[in-house]
Amino acid sequence: MALMDHVRDREFTPFIAVWAVAAELAIIFVGATLPTPLYPFYRTAFAFSGLVLTLIYSVYVLGNLVALLILGRLSDQIGRKKITLPAIAFGIASTILFAFASSVKWLFAARILSGIATGLAAGAATAWIAELSAGKNKLPTAKIASAANFAGLAIGPLASGLLAEFAPWPLRLSYVLYLILLLGIAGVIIFVPETVANPKRRLREISLKPRLGLPREIRQKFISPAVTGFVIFALIGFYAALIPSLLSESLHQTSPAVSGAVVFQLFTVAVISVGLTGGLASRTAMLTALALLPVGTWLLVMAQLMKSLPILFLATTLGGIAGALGYRGSLDLINTIAPQNQRSEVVSSYLIAVYTGNALPVIGIGLLSTLTSSIVAHISFAALISVLAVIALVAERRWAIRGQNARR
């Protein structure tokens, strides 16, 4: 009790607390892309195929789904801090497994734990930021959370790529430094005030039942933002899992610093886009993303065919803009169309589409590359993205026309 009283006496003001939680969210997401430039090293060390690489990346989504479907409601029931600190603990466990990995099994386990960490942290931290900034100095929760998310995803591959290129112990050092960062932010989070009033303290009061569902009246409206979330995160998955392979096999760029810089560019452009397009209407942002995404994806294929790094950088810039606009716009629309008393179920259903997009296309690319070639797989991926983007555009257009007719 004396310790808890001491913590309460030292708790941050709401403004500082918001930025502390945002920093925690960014740091947790560093772990999601920290391994990206190191995958070629792991393939050499453990001698696994490209298909296994895509599976290692994709099991991260299994951890996300565990966090969403089984543990996602816990922070509403027991408190934000009581979920955020375990999320950091999962991140620490994942980091230790990566640092001491001696076989492919270690990588699978580390990725699953990393997925649980980010899944838990994303939900709890976003709600925490909203509640901490709900006073007279209200801050833009969606912008802060999405910027923190993309910033962490950007920092991870740049840091590990540079360390692998210019420092010793390429498969160890970045994780040791990241472990120190996680321990440090855990110490900071202790002093952030809890915002859940009357948290449940008894196990029998806690419900782990997943909340998924779509009310009949919004099912058609749901199609376009859900498909947008799917394709946006399919592209993010491509970069996070496969860019090092594309660079080494097609562009003859084997430097981990280069692959880290490309992924860093994608998410840095996304962060900047979030900041510069805050005034853009949600529907306009989403439709703009759907128009840009196929162009950026086909430029990826062109970069591979022409062995051009400048074209790859152009593709990455368009992908970053599309990612930021598409994620923000589609998530805002989901929140707008969801009934107040069913928002959790609708958002969770949207996140299922997002996580599926982050994993299934990457696995498909790995399988198709094994059966045919990487260029055939990447052309098929670009075609899939283009078709789904058109479907989302048509679905949104049809719903807009129906809405106009209904108002007449």
C-alpha positions in Angstrom: 0.0 0.0 0.0 2.8 2.4 0.8 4.3 1.7 -2.6 1.0 2.4 -4.4 0.5 5.6 -2.4 4.0 6.7 -3.4 3.2 6.0 -7.1 0.0 8.0 -6.9 1.9 10.9 -5.4 4.3 10.9 -8.3 1.7 10.4 -11.1 2.1 12.5 -14.2 -0.2 15.3 -15.2 -2.7 14.3 -18.0 -0.7 16.1 -20.7 2.6 14.4 -19.9 0.7 11.1 -19.3 -0.7 11.2 -22.9 2.7 11.5 -24.4 4.1 8.8 -22.0 1.5 6.4 -23.3 2.1 7.4 -26.9 5.8 6.8 -26.4 5.0 3.3 -24.9 2.8 2.6 -28.0 5.6 3.6 -30.4 8.2 1.6 -28.5 6.0 -1.6 -28.5 5.5 -1.3 -32.3 9.3 -1.0 -32.8 9.4 -4.7 -32.0 7.0 -5.5 -34.9 9.5 -4.4 -37.6 12.8 -4.8 -35.7 13.5 -8.2 -37.3 12.7 -7.1 -40.9 16.3 -6.3 -42.1 17.6 -9.3 -40.2 15.5 -12.0 -42.0 18.3 -12.7 -44.6 20.7 -13.3 -41.7 18.2 -15.7 -40.1 17.8 -17.5 -43.5 21.5 -18.0 -43.7 21.9 -19.0 -40.1 19.0 -21.5 -39.9 18.7 -22.5 -43.6 15.0 -22.0 -44.2 13.0 -21.3 -47.4 11.2 -18.2 -48.5 7.9 -19.9 -47.7 9.0 -20.4 -44.1 10.1 -16.8 -43.9 6.5 -15.7 -44.8 5.1 -18.0 -42.2 7.5 -16.6 -39.5 6.3 -13.1 -40.4 2.6 -14.1 -40.5 2.4 -15.9 -37.1 2.7 -12.4 -35.7 -0.9 -12.0 -36.7 -1.8 -15.1 -34.7 -0.6 -13.2 -31.6 -2.6 -10.2 -32.7 -5.8 -12.3 -33.0 -5.2 -13.9 -29.5 -4.9 -10.4 -28.1 -8.0 -9.2 -29.9 -10.4 -12.1 -29.5 -9.4 -13.4 -26.1 -7.8 -10.6 -24.2 -9.0 -7.5 -26.1 -11.7 -6.5 -23.6 -9.6 -6.9 -20.5 -8.3 -3.3 -20.3 -11.9 -2.1 -20.2 -12.6 -4.4 -17.2 -9.4 -4.4 -15.1 -7.7 -1.2 -16.1 -5.4 0.2 -18.8 -2.2 -0.1 -16.7 -2.9 -3.7 -15.8 -2.9 -4.6 -19.5 -0.2 -2.2 -20.7 2.5 -3.5 -18.3 1.8 -7.2 -19.3 1.9 -6.1 -22.9 5.4 -4.7 -22.3 6.3 -8.0 -20.5 5.2 -10.0 -23.6 7.4 -7.6 -25.7 10.4 -8.3 -23.3 9.8 -12.1 -23.6 9.7 -11.8 -27.4 12.9 -9.7 -27.4 14.8 -12.3 -25.3 13.7 -15.1 -27.6 14.9 -13.2 -30.7 18.2 -12.3 -29.0 19.0 -15.9 -28.1 17.3 -17.7 -31.0 19.1 -20.9 -32.0 16.5 -22.4 -34.4 13.5 -21.5 -36.5 11.2 -22.6 -33.6 12.5 -19.7 -31.5 11.6 -17.2 -34.3 8.1 -18.5 -34.5 7.6 -18.2 -30.7 9.2 -14.8 -30.6 6.9 -13.5 -33.4 3.7 -14.8 -31.7 4.7 -13.1 -28.5 5.4 -9.9 -30.3 2.0 -10.1 -31.9 0.3 -10.5 -28.5 2.4 -7.5 -27.2 1.3 -5.1 -30.0 -2.3 -6.4 -30.0 -2.7 -5.8 -26.3 -0.8 -2.5 -26.3 -2.7 -1.0 -29.3 -6.2 -1.4 -27.8 -5.3 -0.4 -24.3 -3.0 2.5 -25.2 -5.5 4.1 -27.7 -8.3 4.0 -25.1 -5.9 5.3 -22.4 -4.8 8.3 -24.6 -8.5 9.1 -25.3 -9.4 9.1 -21.6 -6.3 11.0 -20.5 -7.0 13.8 -23.1 -10.7 14.0 -22.5 -10.5 17.2 -20.4 -10.4 20.8 -21.5 -7.1 20.4 -23.3 -8.4 17.5 -25.5 -5.9 16.1 -27.9 -6.5 14.4 -31.2 -6.5 10.7 -30.1 -6.7 9.1 -33.5 -3.8 11.2 -34.8 -1.6 10.6 -31.8 -2.2 6.9 -31.8 -1.7 6.4 -35.5 1.4 8.6 -35.6 2.9 6.6 -32.6 2.0 3.3 -34.3 3.7 4.3 -37.6 6.7 6.0 -35.9 7.5 2.8 -34.0 7.1 0.7 -37.2 9.5 3.2 -38.9 12.2 3.3 -36.2 12.5 -0.5 -35.8 13.9 -1.5 -39.2 16.1 1.6 -39.5 17.7 0.9 -36.1 18.3 -2.8 -36.7 19.4 -2.3 -40.2 22.1 0.2 -39.3 23.3 -1.8 -36.3 23.5 -5.0 -38.4 25.5 -3.1 -41.1 27.9 -1.1 -38.9 28.0 -2.7 -35.4 29.0 -6.1 -34.1 26.6 -9.0 -33.3 24.0 -8.3 -36.0 21.5 -10.8 -34.6 21.9 -9.7 -31.0 22.8 -6.1 -30.4 19.6 -4.5 -31.6 17.5 -6.7 -29.3 19.8 -5.9 -26.3 19.3 -2.2 -26.9 15.5 -2.7 -27.4 15.3 -4.7 -24.2 16.7 -1.7 -22.3 14.2 0.6 -24.0 11.3 -1.7 -23.0 12.4 -1.8 -19.4 12.7 2.0 -19.3 9.2 2.6 -20.7 7.8 0.1 -18.2 9.3 2.2 -15.4 7.6 5.3 -16.9 4.2 3.7 -17.3 4.0 2.9 -13.6 3.5 6.6 -13.0 0.7 7.2 -15.5 -2.6 7.5 -13.8 -5.3 4.8 -14.3 -8.4 6.0 -16.0 -10.8 3.0 -15.6 -13.1 3.7 -12.7 -13.9 0.8 -10.4 -11.9 -1.9 -12.2 -12.9 -5.4 -11.6 -10.8 -7.3 -9.1 -12.4 -10.7 -9.0 -11.8 -13.4 -11.7 -15.4 -14.4 -11.8 -16.4 -10.8 -12.8 -14.2 -10.8 -15.8 -15.5 -11.8 -19.3 -13.2 -13.0 -22.1 -16.0 -13.7 -24.5 -15.1 -12.2 -27.9 -17.3 -9.4 -29.3 -17.7 -9.8 -33.1 -20.7 -8.9 -35.2 -22.2 -6.7 -37.9 -25.7 -5.2 -37.6 -27.7 -5.9 -40.7 -28.2 -2.2 -41.5 -24.4 -1.5 -41.9 -23.2 -4.6 -43.6 -23.1 -3.0 -47.1 -21.4 0.1 -45.7 -18.8 -2.1 -44.0 -17.5 -3.6 -47.2 -15.5 -0.7 -48.5 -13.6 0.3 -45.3 -13.0 -3.4 -44.4 -11.5 -4.2 -47.8 -9.5 -1.0 -47.6 -8.0 -2.1 -44.3 -7.2 -5.5 -45.8 -5.3 -4.1 -48.8 -3.5 -1.5 -46.8 -2.1 -4.0 -44.4 -1.4 -6.5 -47.2 1.0 -3.9 -48.6 2.5 -3.2 -45.1 3.0 -7.0 -44.7 4.8 -7.1 -48.1 7.3 -4.5 -47.0 7.8 -5.8 -43.5 8.4 -9.4 -44.6 9.7 -9.4 -48.2 11.5 -6.1 -49.0 14.9 -7.5 -48.0 14.4 -10.5 -50.3 13.3 -8.2 -53.2 16.3 -6.0 -52.7 18.8 -8.8 -52.6 17.4 -11.0 -55.4 16.3 -8.4 -57.9 18.2 -5.2 -57.1 21.4 -6.8 -55.8 21.2 -4.7 -52.6 22.2 -7.0 -49.7 22.8 -4.3 -47.1 20.5 -4.5 -44.1 20.9 -0.8 -43.8 19.3 -0.3 -47.2 16.4 -2.6 -46.5 15.8 -1.0 -43.1 15.9 2.4 -44.8 13.2 1.4 -47.4 10.8 0.2 -44.6 11.7 3.3 -42.6 10.7 5.4 -45.6 7.3 3.7 -45.9 6.3 4.4 -42.3 8.0 7.9 -42.1 6.0 9.0 -45.1 2.9 7.6 -43.3 3.6 9.6 -40.2 4.1 12.8 -42.2 0.9 12.1 -44.1 -1.1 11.6 -40.9 0.1 15.1 -39.8 -0.5 16.9 -43.0 -3.9 15.5 -43.9 -5.8 15.8 -40.7 -8.3 18.1 -42.2 -9.2 15.7 -45.1 -12.6 14.1 -44.8 -12.5 10.4 -43.9 -14.2 9.2 -47.0 -12.0 11.3 -49.2 -8.9 10.0 -47.5 -10.0 6.4 -48.0 -10.9 6.9 -51.7 -7.6 8.7 -52.3 -5.8 5.7 -50.7 -7.7 3.2 -52.9 -6.7 5.2 -56.0 -3.0 5.4 -55.0 -2.5 1.9 -53.8 -2.6 0.0 -57.1 -0.2 2.6 -58.6 2.3 2.1 -55.8 2.0 -1.7 -55.9 2.6 -1.9 -59.7 5.6 0.4 -59.3 7.0 -2.2 -56.9 6.8 -4.7 -59.7 8.3 -2.3 -62.1 11.2 -1.6 -59.7 11.8 -5.4 -59.6 11.7 -5.8 -63.4 13.9 -2.8 -64.1 16.1 -3.4 -61.1 15.6 0.3 -60.2 16.1 1.7 -56.7 14.6 5.1 -57.5 11.4 3.5 -58.8 11.3 1.5 -55.5 11.6 4.7 -53.5 8.8 6.3 -55.5 6.6 3.2 -55.0 7.4 3.3 -51.3 6.4 7.0 -51.1 3.0 6.3 -52.7 2.6 3.3 -50.4 3.2 5.3 -47.3 0.7 8.0 -48.3 -1.9 5.4 -49.2 -1.2 3.5 -46.0 -1.8 6.6 -43.8 -4.9 7.8 -45.6 -6.4 4.4 -46.0 -6.0 3.3 -42.4 -7.2 6.6 -40.9 -10.0 7.0 -43.4 -11.3 3.5 -43.2 -11.1 3.3 -39.4 -12.9 6.7 -39.0 -15.7 5.5 -41.3 -16.0 2.3 -39.3 -16.4 4.3 -36.1 -18.9 6.6 -37.8 -21.2 3.8 -39.1 -21.0 1.6 -36.0 -24.0 1.9 -33.6 -22.9 3.3 -30.3 -23.9 0.2 -28.3 -22.1 -2.2 -30.8 -19.0 -0.2 -31.7 -16.6 -2.7 -30.0 -18.0 -5.6 -32.1 -17.9 -3.6 -35.4 -14.3 -2.3 -34.8 -13.2 -5.8 -33.8 -14.7 -7.2 -37.1 -12.8 -4.5 -39.0 -9.6 -5.5 -37.2 -10.1 -9.1 -38.2 -10.0 -7.9 -41.9 -6.9 -5.8 -41.2 -5.0 -8.7 -39.5 -6.0 -11.2 -42.2 -4.7 -8.8 -44.9 -1.5 -8.5 -43.0 -0.9 -12.2 -43.1 -2.7 -14.2 -45.9 -1.3 -12.3 -49.0 2.2 -12.6 -47.6 1.8 -16.4 -47.1 0.3 -16.6 -50.7 3.3 -14.8 -52.1 5.7 -17.2 -50.3 3.8 -20.2 -51.6 3.6 -18.9 -55.2 7.2 -17.9 -55.2 8.1 -21.5 -54.2 6.0 -23.0 -56.9 6.8 -20.5 -59.7 9.1 -17.4 -59.1 9.1 -14.3 -57.1 8.2 -12.0 -60.0 5.1 -14.1 -60.8 4.2 -14.0 -57.1 4.6 -10.2 -57.0 2.7 -9.6 -60.2 -0.1 -11.7 -58.8 0.0 -9.7 -55.6 -0.2 -6.4 -57.5 -3.2 -7.8 -59.5 -5.0 -8.9 -56.3 -4.4 -5.4 -54.7 -5.8 -3.7 -57.8 -8.9 -5.9 -58.0 -9.7 -5.4 -54.3 -9.1 -1.7 -54.5 -11.6 -1.5 -57.4 -14.1 -3.6 -55.4 -13.8 -1.2 -52.5 -14.2 1.9 -54.7 -17.3 0.4 -56.4 -18.9 -0.6 -53.1 -18.4 2.8 -51.7 -19.7 4.5 -54.8 -22.8 2.3 -54.8 -23.5 3.0 -51.2 -23.1 6.8 -51.8 -25.6 6.7 -54.7 -28.1 4.8 -52.6 -27.6 7.3 -49.8 -28.3 10.2 -52.2 -31.4 8.5 -53.6 -32.7 7.8 -50.1 -32.4 11.5 -49.2 -34.5 12.7 -52.2 
